[in-house]
Amino acid sequence: MKVLVVGGAGYIGSHMVQDLLDTGSLQTQNSGGPRRGDPPRLVADSGLIRRQLGWLPAYSDLETVVRHAWAWESTALRALAR
Protein backbone atom coordinates (compact mmCIF):
# COMPACT_ATOMS: atom_id res chain seq x y z
CA MET A 1 0.00 0.00 0.00
CA LYS A 2 1.20 3.50 -0.77
CA VAL A 3 0.72 6.38 1.65
CA LEU A 4 0.72 10.02 0.61
CA VAL A 5 1.38 12.50 3.38
CA VAL A 6 0.46 16.06 2.54
CA GLY A 7 1.71 18.77 4.85
CA GLY A 8 4.47 16.70 6.40
CA ALA A 9 6.84 19.65 6.74
CA GLY A 10 5.50 21.15 9.97
CA TYR A 11 5.97 19.86 13.48
CA ILE A 12 2.97 17.50 13.62
CA GLY A 13 3.33 16.36 10.01
CA SER A 14 7.04 15.70 10.35
CA HIS A 15 6.47 13.60 13.47
CA MET A 16 3.69 11.69 11.72
CA VAL A 17 5.98 11.07 8.75
CA GLN A 18 8.74 9.83 11.06
CA ASP A 19 6.33 7.44 12.82
CA LEU A 20 5.11 6.15 9.45
CA LEU A 21 8.73 5.63 8.38
CA ASP A 22 9.40 3.79 11.65
CA THR A 23 6.46 1.41 11.09
CA GLY A 24 7.62 0.70 7.54
CA SER A 25 4.39 2.18 6.20
CA LEU A 26 6.09 4.98 4.33
CA GLN A 27 9.01 4.49 2.01
CA THR A 28 10.19 7.99 1.21
CA GLN A 29 9.74 11.55 2.36
CA ASN A 30 9.87 14.73 0.32
CA SER A 31 9.41 17.92 2.32
CA GLY A 32 9.21 21.31 0.71
CA GLY A 33 9.53 23.07 4.05
CA PRO A 34 6.97 25.21 5.84
CA ARG A 35 4.44 27.13 3.78
CA ARG A 36 4.10 30.89 3.92
CA GLY A 37 1.77 31.77 6.77
CA ASP A 38 2.31 28.54 8.75
CA PRO A 39 2.47 29.27 12.47
CA PRO A 40 5.85 28.63 14.09
CA ARG A 41 4.26 26.40 16.73
CA LEU A 42 0.97 24.52 17.26
CA VAL A 43 -0.18 23.05 20.55
CA ALA A 44 -2.96 20.49 20.95
CA ASP A 45 -4.80 20.46 24.26
CA SER A 46 -7.46 17.91 25.17
CA GLY A 47 -8.19 19.59 28.51
CA LEU A 48 -11.65 20.87 27.55
CA ILE A 49 -13.02 17.51 26.40
CA ARG A 50 -11.43 15.82 29.41
CA ARG A 51 -13.11 18.25 31.80
CA GLN A 52 -16.50 18.44 30.12
CA LEU A 53 -16.94 14.82 29.05
CA GLY A 54 -14.44 12.94 31.18
CA TRP A 55 -12.78 11.67 28.01
CA LEU A 56 -9.38 10.01 28.25
CA PRO A 57 -7.31 8.97 25.24
CA ALA A 58 -6.68 5.25 24.84
CA TYR A 59 -3.19 6.04 23.56
CA SER A 60 -1.25 9.13 24.56
CA ASP A 61 1.74 9.10 22.23
CA LEU A 62 1.74 9.61 18.48
CA GLU A 63 3.86 6.54 17.71
CA THR A 64 1.32 4.20 19.37
CA VAL A 65 -1.59 5.97 17.66
CA VAL A 66 0.09 5.58 14.24
CA ARG A 67 0.96 1.91 14.84
CA HIS A 68 -2.61 1.04 15.87
CA ALA A 69 -4.16 3.07 13.05
CA TRP A 70 -1.84 1.49 10.47
CA ALA A 71 -2.60 -2.02 11.75
CA TRP A 72 -6.34 -1.34 11.56
CA GLU A 73 -6.15 0.21 8.08
CA SER A 74 -4.00 -2.65 6.78
CA THR A 75 -6.44 -5.25 8.13
CA ALA A 76 -9.46 -3.38 6.74
CA LEU A 77 -7.87 -3.02 3.30
CA ARG A 78 -6.95 -6.73 3.18
CA ALA A 79 -10.56 -7.61 4.08
CA LEU A 80 -11.90 -5.33 1.33
CA ALA A 81 -9.54 -6.91 -1.22
CA ARG A 82 -11.04 -10.37 -0.65
N, C-alpha and C positions, 0 to 999 in steps of 0.2 A: 504494500500500500504506500502511496506517496502522500506526503503531508506538505501543504503550503502554509507557511506562516507569514502573515502580512502584518507589518508593524513590529517586527522583531528587533528594532534598533533601540528602543527605549529600555528603561529599567525592567519593567514587568515582562515585556516581550523578549528581551535578551535572556532573562532568567528562564522563561518558558522554553525558548529555543535550546538553552543549555540542558534543561531537564529532558527535552525530547531527544537531544543528541545522546544523553546518558542512557536513555532507555533503548537506544538503537532504532527509534521510530523516525528519526530524521537523519538523512545522510549528509546534507550539506547546508551551509548557511551563507547567505549573501545579504549583508547589511549595508544600506546606503547612508546610514547615520541618522540622527534626529532630523525631523522635518521642521521647517520654519514654523514658529508658533507653539511647538511642543513645550510643555512646562518642564522646568529643570528637575522637578521632583513630584511624584504622586504618592499619596499615602492612602491605603485602604483601612477602614475602621469598621468593625462589625459591632461596635459597642451599642448602637441604637437598637438593632434587631435582637441583640442579647438581652438588653434591659426590657424592651417592650414585649418580646415574645418568648424569652427564655431560651432562645436558640443557641445551640453550641455546635461548632463544626465537627464533623466526624474525623476530619484530617486537618491538621493545622499547618502543615508545611507544603510548599508548592511541589516538591519532588514526589511526595506520596500522592498528592492529588493527581498529578500527571500520570504516574504509574497506574493508578486505579482507573483513571479515565481511559488510558490507552488500552489496558487489558479489556475493559468493557467494550470499547469501540471495536477492537479486533475480534472479539467473540461475536458481537452483533453482526459485523460484516461477513464473517465466515458463515454464520447461520443464514444470512440473506443470500449468500452465493449458492447455497444448496438447492 
